Amino acid sequence: MSFTLPPTGAAPGFMFIGPLGWSELLIVFVIILIFFGPRRLPELAEAIGKSLQRFKKASRDVKSEIESEAREIGEGDDKRG
């Protein structure tokens, strides 16, 4: 069994996983369908969508908070001198 290292530009988390094609995604979808069943898929998709929406909102909030703090720090420096 040989072991080869990935190229230097490869991301550490995906060292041995290449890009997924349509056939791999189809296999994953079939496995999910078998595991959860057709009745639970809409609920699962809705839960994933809501989670992504909450994550995007939280990241926007954090970004705006960081930007406002940076502006306040910049304004404080301008007033001092």
Backbone bond lengths (Angstrom), bond angles and torsions (degrees), N, CA, C in turn:
res aa  C-N    CA-C-N  psi(-1)  N-CA   C-N-CA  omega(-1)  CA-C   N-CA-C  phi
1 M - - - 1.456 - - 1.517 108.01 -
2 S 1.312 116.26 122.47 1.463 119.58 -179.38 1.518 109.64 -101.33
3 F 1.304 114.35 151.37 1.463 121.31 -178.29 1.518 107.82 -125.35
4 T 1.318 116.81 120.48 1.462 120.10 178.66 1.514 108.80 -117.55
5 L 1.293 115.42 143.88 1.458 120.94 178.06 1.510 109.90 -83.97
6 P 1.337 117.85 148.90 1.464 120.95 178.27 1.521 109.90 -72.46
7 P 1.334 116.66 167.25 1.465 119.65 175.54 1.525 110.81 -58.93
8 T 1.307 116.87 158.11 1.462 120.61 -174.21 1.520 112.70 -65.12
9 G 1.316 119.64 -24.45 1.460 121.59 -178.67 1.511 114.05 -86.18
10 A 1.327 118.85 0.28 1.458 121.85 -177.07 1.519 110.70 -73.55
11 A 1.324 115.04 145.29 1.456 120.56 178.02 1.522 109.21 -72.74
12 P 1.332 118.97 139.57 1.467 121.32 -175.95 1.515 114.07 -60.92
13 G 1.319 118.60 -36.97 1.456 120.97 -177.11 1.518 113.34 -71.77
14 F 1.303 117.65 -23.34 1.456 121.59 -176.24 1.526 110.53 -118.69
15 M 1.306 115.73 44.00 1.458 120.13 -175.91 1.523 112.07 -63.98
16 F 1.298 118.35 -38.54 1.449 121.11 -173.39 1.523 112.56 -114.57
17 I 1.319 117.74 8.12 1.457 121.63 -179.49 1.519 107.96 -113.62
18 G 1.311 116.08 121.35 1.455 120.79 178.16 1.519 110.53 -86.12
19 P 1.312 117.04 -175.91 1.470 119.87 177.80 1.527 110.50 -67.09
20 L 1.313 116.36 143.54 1.458 121.13 -178.82 1.522 109.68 -85.23
21 G 1.302 116.47 131.92 1.452 122.22 175.70 1.514 110.76 -94.24
22 W 1.333 115.80 -176.71 1.458 119.11 -177.72 1.522 111.48 -67.75
23 S 1.329 117.76 -33.65 1.462 119.05 -179.20 1.532 111.09 -68.66
24 E 1.324 117.31 -39.00 1.467 120.01 177.84 1.524 110.70 -66.34
25 L 1.333 116.40 -41.12 1.468 119.66 178.11 1.529 111.19 -64.31
26 L 1.318 117.00 -36.46 1.461 120.74 177.43 1.530 110.73 -64.49
27 I 1.314 116.90 -41.73 1.465 120.98 177.89 1.526 110.47 -63.37
28 V 1.323 117.03 -43.77 1.465 121.02 177.98 1.527 109.96 -61.54
29 F 1.330 117.50 -42.70 1.464 120.90 179.76 1.522 111.13 -62.96
30 V 1.328 117.50 -41.88 1.468 120.66 178.99 1.525 110.53 -64.32
31 I 1.326 117.30 -40.96 1.468 120.33 178.14 1.523 110.35 -62.99
32 I 1.334 116.69 -42.93 1.470 120.37 178.05 1.524 110.01 -63.55
33 L 1.330 116.84 -40.80 1.457 120.98 179.29 1.527 111.05 -62.78
34 I 1.328 116.87 -41.57 1.464 120.29 178.65 1.528 110.30 -67.87
35 F 1.325 116.40 -41.92 1.457 120.40 -175.73 1.529 112.36 -69.53
36 F 1.335 117.53 -45.86 1.460 120.71 -176.00 1.521 113.71 -96.12
37 G 1.303 118.55 -26.40 1.456 121.50 -178.52 1.512 111.67 87.32
38 P 1.331 116.51 156.23 1.467 120.29 -176.00 1.534 113.92 -67.92
39 R 1.311 117.70 -23.61 1.471 119.26 -178.32 1.520 112.40 -76.76
40 R 1.323 116.64 -29.24 1.472 119.72 -176.91 1.522 112.82 -91.62
41 L 1.343 118.48 -11.47 1.465 120.36 -178.04 1.527 112.88 -60.29
42 P 1.337 120.44 -44.87 1.464 118.50 177.51 1.534 113.07 -60.52
43 E 1.332 116.45 -39.11 1.467 120.06 177.65 1.528 110.67 -64.22
44 L 1.318 115.64 -42.17 1.455 120.81 179.38 1.526 111.13 -64.25
45 A 1.322 116.29 -44.57 1.466 120.53 178.90 1.535 110.78 -63.09
46 E 1.308 117.17 -39.87 1.460 120.82 178.73 1.527 110.80 -65.56
47 A 1.306 116.74 -42.34 1.464 120.20 179.02 1.523 111.02 -63.90
48 I 1.325 116.66 -41.71 1.465 120.15 177.94 1.517 110.28 -64.18
49 G 1.322 117.28 -43.24 1.465 121.27 178.81 1.522 112.30 -61.57
50 K 1.324 116.91 -43.68 1.466 120.23 178.50 1.524 111.27 -65.46
51 S 1.321 116.32 -38.55 1.468 119.67 178.74 1.516 110.96 -64.69
52 L 1.326 116.73 -43.36 1.467 119.91 177.68 1.522 111.37 -63.46
53 Q 1.329 116.03 -39.25 1.461 120.09 178.78 1.531 110.81 -63.45
54 R 1.330 117.25 -43.09 1.463 120.53 177.94 1.522 111.47 -65.33
55 F 1.320 116.80 -39.46 1.464 120.63 178.84 1.526 110.88 -63.83
56 K 1.336 117.30 -44.43 1.468 120.54 178.84 1.525 110.58 -63.02
57 K 1.341 117.22 -41.40 1.461 120.15 179.60 1.522 110.60 -64.32
58 A 1.320 116.71 -43.50 1.465 120.20 179.69 1.525 110.98 -64.27
59 S 1.328 117.34 -40.38 1.467 118.97 179.14 1.519 111.12 -68.33
60 R 1.332 118.44 -35.41 1.478 120.49 175.01 1.517 110.52 -65.00
61 D 1.332 117.20 -41.28 1.464 121.05 179.26 1.529 111.13 -62.83
62 V 1.321 116.60 -44.32 1.464 120.45 179.57 1.527 110.13 -64.38
63 K 1.327 116.62 -42.16 1.463 120.80 179.96 1.530 110.70 -62.73
64 S 1.333 116.98 -44.76 1.463 119.49 -179.53 1.524 111.19 -67.29
65 E 1.328 116.81 -34.90 1.459 119.85 178.02 1.533 110.84 -66.69
66 I 1.315 116.93 -42.03 1.470 120.54 177.93 1.520 110.65 -63.77
67 E 1.340 116.31 -42.57 1.465 119.44 179.13 1.524 111.85 -64.90
68 S 1.327 117.34 -39.04 1.462 119.19 179.29 1.522 111.04 -68.36
69 E 1.333 117.36 -38.22 1.464 120.09 176.22 1.529 110.77 -64.44
70 A 1.329 116.63 -39.70 1.469 120.12 178.85 1.532 110.19 -64.76
71 R 1.324 117.18 -38.77 1.480 120.31 177.48 1.527 110.81 -65.32
72 E 1.333 116.33 -41.62 1.466 119.76 179.30 1.523 111.22 -63.80
73 I 1.322 116.17 -40.46 1.466 119.67 177.85 1.520 109.83 -65.09
74 G 1.314 116.96 -42.02 1.461 121.12 178.76 1.523 111.89 -64.79
75 E 1.305 117.85 -39.89 1.462 121.81 178.09 1.517 110.30 -67.67
76 G 1.311 117.76 -36.90 1.463 121.75 178.39 1.516 111.02 -64.90
77 D 1.330 118.45 -38.15 1.449 121.70 177.51 1.521 111.37 -67.72
78 D 1.335 116.06 -37.03 1.460 119.40 179.60 1.525 111.90 -67.10
79 K 1.324 117.91 -36.18 1.461 121.99 -178.23 1.520 112.31 -73.55
80 R 1.326 117.24 -26.66 1.461 120.57 -178.32 1.518 112.59 -75.34
81 G 1.278 116.45 -34.45 1.423 112.16 -172.48 1.440 116.27 -154.59
